[in-house]
Amino acid sequence: MIRISPLRVIGPDNEQIGVIDREAALRMAEDAGLDLVEISPEARPPVCKIMDYGKYKYELSKKQTKSKAATKVSDLKEVRLGRSIKVDKHDIDLRIRKARAFLMDGHKVQFVQMYRGREVVHRNLGMDIMRRVVDGISDIAKIEIAPKHVDRRTIMLVSPDKVKVAKLEAQIRREQKERGLSDEQAEAEARAARQAALDAVKDDEDLDEDEGDEAEVGVGEGVNEERSALEDELGFDFEPENQTRNFKR
């Protein structure tokens, strides 16, 4: 509570009102439906501003959060699409939602598709899953390492596209304002949506993605022929594995 009088008062539009007594400043704030906030208590006379204190605290919190985010190193998150290509489409969609939450938070995401038993000779099905993933994240992400085969896995690395993410965030804010949400309500809704996406996917150990174990088989001429066919279809070679490529759809 402000106890000292007189006060140097700044209006809600940053206009200099001047030095007035405390009661007059409080009446002005009340008439404007705002608060009288002491911003420089050590000054003589103290400096106060007529403002929305709740909005002021929210904006200050946003600035602090952005400052922390700017100094935070982006983490690499892994999203396992399945221990088998028999994963249900609904489970894939859940993993896409989880990846989108990571990407919106600024993290890179590595997708991993596993193969079991003789599935290794049908890795074109794994590539179909990767294409489905690309379709689900292309509005906010860019591909750093195109899908490639590594042993009994197909992996792909993506990172957030800052321009696309900013555009989507602006669109979401507009829609929230049209719904009449305050800044605090909009931020709370966004946090809840991100957390729901992360919680929607069960741990890989709890997923029943396979109908049963199959005998492990070696990689022979059939796999090499399958790889050549995929390379021709996609327009790039899978080797060398460490080279970054664009994913041609």
Buried (B, 14 or more C-beta within 10 A) or exposed (E): EBEEBBBBBBBBEEEEBEEBEBEBBBEBBEEBEBBBBBEEEEEEBBBBBBBBEEBBEBEEEEEEEEEEEEEEEEEEBBBBBBBBBEBEEEBBBBBBBBBBBBBBBBBBBBBBBBBBBEBBBBBBEBBEBBBBBBEBBBEBBBBBBBBBBEEBBBBBBBBBBEEBBEEBEEEBBEEBEEEEBEBEEBBEBBEEBBEEBBEBBEEBEEBEBBEEEEEEEEBEEEBEEBBEEBEEEBEBBBEEEEEEBEBEE
